[in-house]
């Protein structure tokens, strides 16, 4: 059963649980969708990334994403 927007808004404003009214299987976060890109790195850079990833216990890709995100936040 669908919920009217006004009823949904009231439940939300009253602090009630609205998760049953959401279609979480089809939920999206605009601008956070993934897109695959290929980047070529010199071998020394990959080795450094791998050492840091191993030290932190995370995959190489996580280090790359974190560092790029950090840099982008600084320049914004």
C-alpha distances in whole Angstrom, upper triangle without the diagonal:
4,7,10,13,15,13,12,16,17,16,18,21,21,21,18,16,13,14,10,9,11,12,15,16,17,18,21,24,26,30,30,29,32,35,38,41,44,47,51,52,56,57,58,54,52,55,54,50,51,53,51,47,49,50,47,45,43,43,45,42,41,44,44,41,41,45,44,41,43,46,43,42,46,47,44
4,7,9,12,10,10,13,15,14,15,18,19,19,17,15,12,13,10,7,10,11,14,16,15,16,19,22,23,27,27,27,30,33,36,39,43,45,49,51,54,55,56,53,51,53,53,49,49,52,49,46,48,49,46,45,42,42,44,41,39,42,42,39,39,43,41,38,41,43,41,40,43,44,41
4,6,8,7,6,10,11,10,12,15,15,16,14,13,10,12,10,7,10,12,15,17,17,17,20,22,23,27,27,27,31,34,37,40,44,46,50,51,55,56,56,53,51,54,53,49,50,52,49,46,48,49,46,45,42,42,44,41,39,42,42,39,39,42,41,38,40,42,40,38,42,43,39
4,5,5,6,9,10,11,12,14,15,17,15,15,12,14,13,10,12,14,17,20,19,18,21,23,24,27,28,28,32,35,38,41,45,47,51,52,56,57,58,54,53,55,54,51,51,53,51,48,50,51,47,47,44,44,46,42,41,44,44,40,40,43,42,39,41,43,40,39,42,43,39
4,5,5,6,9,10,10,12,14,15,14,15,12,14,14,10,12,14,17,19,18,17,19,20,21,25,26,26,30,33,36,39,43,45,49,50,54,55,56,52,51,53,52,48,49,51,49,46,49,49,45,45,42,42,44,40,39,41,41,37,38,41,39,36,38,40,37,35,39,39,36
4,5,5,6,9,10,10,12,14,14,15,13,16,16,13,14,17,20,23,22,20,22,23,24,28,28,29,33,36,39,42,46,48,52,53,56,58,58,54,53,56,54,51,52,54,51,48,51,51,47,47,44,45,46,43,41,44,44,40,40,43,41,38,40,42,39,37,40,41,37
4,5,5,6,9,10,11,12,11,12,10,14,13,10,13,16,19,22,21,20,23,24,25,29,29,30,33,36,40,43,46,48,52,53,57,58,58,55,53,56,54,51,51,53,50,48,50,50,47,46,44,44,46,43,41,44,44,40,40,43,42,38,40,43,40,38,41,42,39
4,5,5,6,9,10,11,10,10,7,10,11,8,10,13,15,18,18,17,19,20,22,25,25,26,30,33,36,39,43,45,48,49,53,54,54,51,50,52,50,47,48,49,47,44,46,47,43,42,40,40,42,39,37,40,40,36,36,39,38,35,37,39,36,35,38,39,36
4,5,5,6,8,10,10,11,9,13,14,11,12,16,17,21,20,18,20,20,22,25,25,27,30,33,37,39,43,45,48,49,53,54,54,51,49,52,50,47,48,49,46,44,46,47,43,43,40,41,42,39,37,40,40,36,36,38,37,34,35,38,35,33,36,37,34
4,5,5,6,9,9,11,10,14,15,12,15,18,20,23,23,21,23,23,25,28,28,30,34,37,40,43,46,48,52,52,56,57,57,53,52,54,53,49,50,52,48,46,48,48,45,44,42,43,45,42,40,42,42,39,38,41,40,37,38,40,38,36,39,40,37
4,6,5,6,5,7,7,11,11,10,12,16,17,21,21,19,22,22,25,28,27,29,32,35,39,42,45,47,50,51,54,55,55,52,50,52,51,47,48,49,46,44,46,46,42,42,40,41,43,40,38,40,41,37,37,40,39,36,37,40,37,35,38,40,37
4,5,5,6,7,6,10,12,11,12,15,16,20,20,17,19,19,22,25,24,26,29,33,36,39,42,44,47,48,51,52,52,48,47,49,48,44,45,46,43,41,43,43,39,39,37,38,40,37,35,37,38,34,33,36,36,32,33,36,34,31,35,36,33
4,5,8,10,10,14,16,14,15,19,20,24,23,21,22,22,24,27,26,29,32,35,39,41,44,46,49,50,53,54,54,50,49,51,49,46,47,48,45,43,45,45,41,41,39,40,42,39,37,39,39,36,35,38,37,33,34,37,35,32,35,36,33
4,6,9,10,14,15,15,17,20,21,25,25,23,25,25,27,30,29,31,34,38,41,43,47,48,52,52,55,56,56,52,51,53,51,48,49,50,46,44,46,46,42,42,40,42,44,41,38,41,41,38,37,40,39,36,37,39,37,35,38,39,36
4,7,9,12,14,14,15,19,19,23,23,21,23,22,25,28,27,29,32,35,38,41,44,45,49,49,52,53,53,49,48,50,48,44,45,46,43,41,43,42,39,38,37,38,40,38,35,37,38,35,34,37,37,33,34,37,35,33,35,37,34
4,6,9,11,11,13,17,17,21,22,20,22,23,25,28,27,29,32,35,38,41,44,46,49,50,53,53,53,50,49,50,49,45,46,47,44,41,43,43,39,39,37,38,41,38,36,38,39,36,35,38,38,34,36,39,37,35,38,39,37
4,6,8,9,10,14,14,17,19,17,20,20,23,26,25,26,29,33,36,39,42,43,47,47,50,51,51,48,46,48,46,43,43,44,41,39,41,41,37,36,34,36,38,36,33,36,37,33,33,36,36,33,34,37,35,33,37,38,36
4,6,5,7,11,11,15,16,14,17,18,21,24,23,24,27,30,33,37,40,42,45,46,49,50,50,47,45,47,46,42,43,44,41,39,41,41,37,36,34,35,37,35,32,35,36,32,32,36,35,32,33,36,34,32,36,37,35
4,5,5,8,8,12,13,12,15,16,19,23,21,22,24,28,31,34,37,39,43,43,47,47,48,44,43,44,43,40,40,42,39,36,38,39,35,34,32,32,35,32,30,33,34,30,30,34,33,30,32,35,33,32,35,37,34
4,6,8,9,12,14,13,17,19,22,25,24,24,27,30,33,36,39,42,45,46,49,50,50,47,45,47,46,43,43,44,42,39,41,41,38,36,34,35,37,35,33,36,37,33,33,37,36,33,35,38,36,35,39,40,37
4,7,9,12,13,12,16,18,20,24,23,23,26,29,32,36,39,41,45,46,50,50,51,48,46,48,47,43,44,46,43,40,42,43,39,38,36,36,38,35,33,37,37,33,34,37,36,33,35,38,36,34,38,39,36
4,6,9,9,8,12,14,17,20,19,19,22,26,29,32,35,38,41,42,46,47,47,44,42,44,44,40,40,42,40,37,39,40,36,35,33,33,35,32,30,33,33,30,30,34,33,30,32,35,32,31,35,36,33
4,6,6,6,10,13,16,19,18,17,20,23,26,30,33,36,39,41,44,45,46,43,41,43,43,39,39,41,39,36,38,39,36,34,32,31,33,30,29,32,32,29,30,33,32,29,32,34,32,31,35,36,33
4,5,5,9,11,14,17,16,15,18,21,24,27,31,33,36,38,41,42,43,39,37,40,39,35,35,38,35,32,34,36,32,31,28,28,30,27,25,29,29,26,26,30,29,26,29,32,30,29,33,34,31
4,6,9,12,15,18,16,15,17,20,22,26,29,32,35,36,40,40,42,39,36,39,39,35,35,37,35,32,34,36,32,31,28,27,29,26,25,29,29,26,27,30,29,27,30,32,30,30,34,35,33
4,6,10,12,15,14,13,15,18,21,24,28,30,34,36,39,40,42,38,36,39,39,35,35,38,36,33,35,37,33,32,29,28,29,26,25,29,28,25,27,30,28,26,29,31,29,29,33,33,31
4,7,10,13,12,11,14,17,20,24,27,30,33,35,38,39,40,37,35,38,37,33,34,36,34,31,33,35,31,30,27,27,28,25,24,27,26,23,24,27,26,23,26,28,26,26,29,30,28
4,6,9,8,8,11,14,17,20,24,26,30,31,35,36,37,34,32,35,34,31,31,34,32,29,32,33,30,29,26,25,26,22,21,24,24,20,21,24,23,20,23,25,23,22,26,27,24
4,6,5,7,10,13,17,19,23,25,28,30,33,35,35,32,31,33,32,29,30,32,30,27,30,31,28,27,24,23,24,21,19,22,21,18,19,21,20,17,20,22,19,19,23,23,21
4,5,6,10,12,16,18,22,24,28,29,33,34,35,32,31,34,33,29,31,33,31,28,32,33,30,29,26,25,25,21,21,23,22,18,19,22,19,17,20,21,18,18,22,22,19
4,6,8,10,14,15,19,21,24,26,29,31,32,28,28,31,30,26,28,31,28,26,29,31,28,28,24,23,23,19,18,20,19,15,17,19,16,14,17,18,15,15,19,18,16
4,6,9,12,14,18,20,23,24,28,29,30,27,26,28,27,24,25,28,25,23,26,27,24,24,21,20,20,16,15,18,16,13,14,17,15,12,16,17,15,15,19,19,17
4,7,10,13,16,19,22,24,28,29,30,27,25,28,28,24,25,28,26,24,27,28,25,25,21,20,20,16,16,19,17,14,16,19,16,15,18,20,17,18,22,22,20
4,7,10,13,15,19,21,24,26,27,24,22,25,25,21,22,25,24,21,24,26,23,23,19,17,17,13,14,16,14,12,15,17,15,14,18,19,17,18,22,22,21
4,6,10,13,16,19,22,24,26,23,21,25,25,21,22,26,24,22,25,27,25,24,21,18,17,13,15,17,15,12,16,17,15,15,19,19,17,19,22,22,21
4,7,10,13,16,20,21,23,20,18,22,22,19,20,24,23,20,23,26,24,23,19,16,15,12,14,16,13,12,16,17,15,16,19,19,18,21,23,23,23
4,7,10,13,16,18,20,18,16,20,20,18,19,22,22,20,23,25,24,23,20,17,15,12,14,16,12,12,16,16,13,15,18,18,17,20,22,21,22
4,7,10,13,15,18,15,14,17,18,16,17,21,21,19,22,24,24,23,20,17,14,12,15,16,12,13,17,17,14,17,20,19,18,22,23,23,24
4,6,10,12,14,12,11,15,16,14,15,19,19,18,21,23,22,22,19,16,13,11,15,14,11,12,16,15,13,16,18,17,17,21,22,21,22
4,7,9,12,10,10,13,14,13,15,18,18,18,20,23,23,23,20,17,14,13,16,16,13,15,18,16,15,18,20,19,20,23,24,23,25
4,6,8,6,6,10,11,10,12,15,15,16,18,20,20,21,19,16,12,13,15,14,11,14,17,15,14,18,19,18,19,22,23,22,25
4,6,5,7,9,10,11,13,15,16,17,19,20,21,22,21,18,14,15,18,16,14,17,19,17,17,21,21,20,22,25,25,25,27
4,5,5,6,9,10,11,12,14,15,16,18,20,20,19,17,13,15,18,16,15,18,20,18,19,22,23,22,24,27,27,27,30
4,6,5,6,9,10,11,12,14,15,17,19,20,19,17,14,16,18,15,15,18,19,17,18,22,22,21,23,26,25,26,29
4,5,5,6,9,10,11,12,14,15,17,18,16,15,11,13,15,12,11,15,16,13,14,18,18,17,20,22,22,22,25
4,5,5,6,9,10,10,12,14,15,16,14,12,8,11,13,11,10,14,15,14,15,18,19,18,21,23,23,24,27
4,5,5,6,9,10,10,12,14,15,14,13,10,13,15,12,13,16,17,16,17,21,21,21,23,25,25,27,29
4,5,5,6,9,10,11,12,14,14,13,10,13,14,11,11,15,15,13,15,18,18,18,21,23,22,24,27
4,5,5,6,9,10,11,12,11,9,6,9,10,7,8,11,12,11,13,15,16,16,19,20,21,22,24
4,5,5,6,8,10,10,9,8,6,9,11,9,10,14,14,14,16,18,19,19,22,24,24,26,28
4,5,5,6,9,10,10,10,9,13,13,10,13,16,15,15,17,20,19,20,23,24,25,27,29
4,5,5,6,8,9,9,8,11,11,8,10,13,12,12,15,17,16,17,20,21,21,24,26
4,5,5,6,5,6,5,9,8,6,9,12,11,12,14,16,16,18,20,21,22,24,26
4,5,5,6,8,8,12,11,10,13,15,15,15,18,20,20,21,24,25,26,28,30
4,6,8,10,11,14,13,11,14,16,15,15,19,20,19,21,24,24,25,27,29
4,6,9,10,12,10,9,13,14,12,13,17,17,17,19,22,22,22,25,27
4,7,9,12,10,10,14,15,14,15,18,19,19,21,24,24,25,28,29
4,7,8,6,7,11,11,11,13,16,16,17,19,21,21,23,25,26
4,5,5,7,9,10,11,13,15,16,17,19,20,22,23,25,26
4,5,5,6,9,10,11,13,14,16,17,19,20,22,23,25
4,5,5,6,9,10,11,12,14,15,16,18,20,21,22
4,5,5,6,9,10,10,12,14,15,16,18,20,21
4,6,5,6,8,10,10,12,14,15,17,19,20
4,6,5,6,8,10,11,12,14,16,17,18
4,6,5,6,8,10,10,12,14,16,16
4,6,5,6,9,10,11,12,15,15
4,5,5,6,9,10,11,13,14
4,5,5,6,9,10,11,12
4,5,5,6,9,10,11
4,6,5,6,9,10
4,5,5,6,9
4,5,5,6
4,6,5
4,6
4
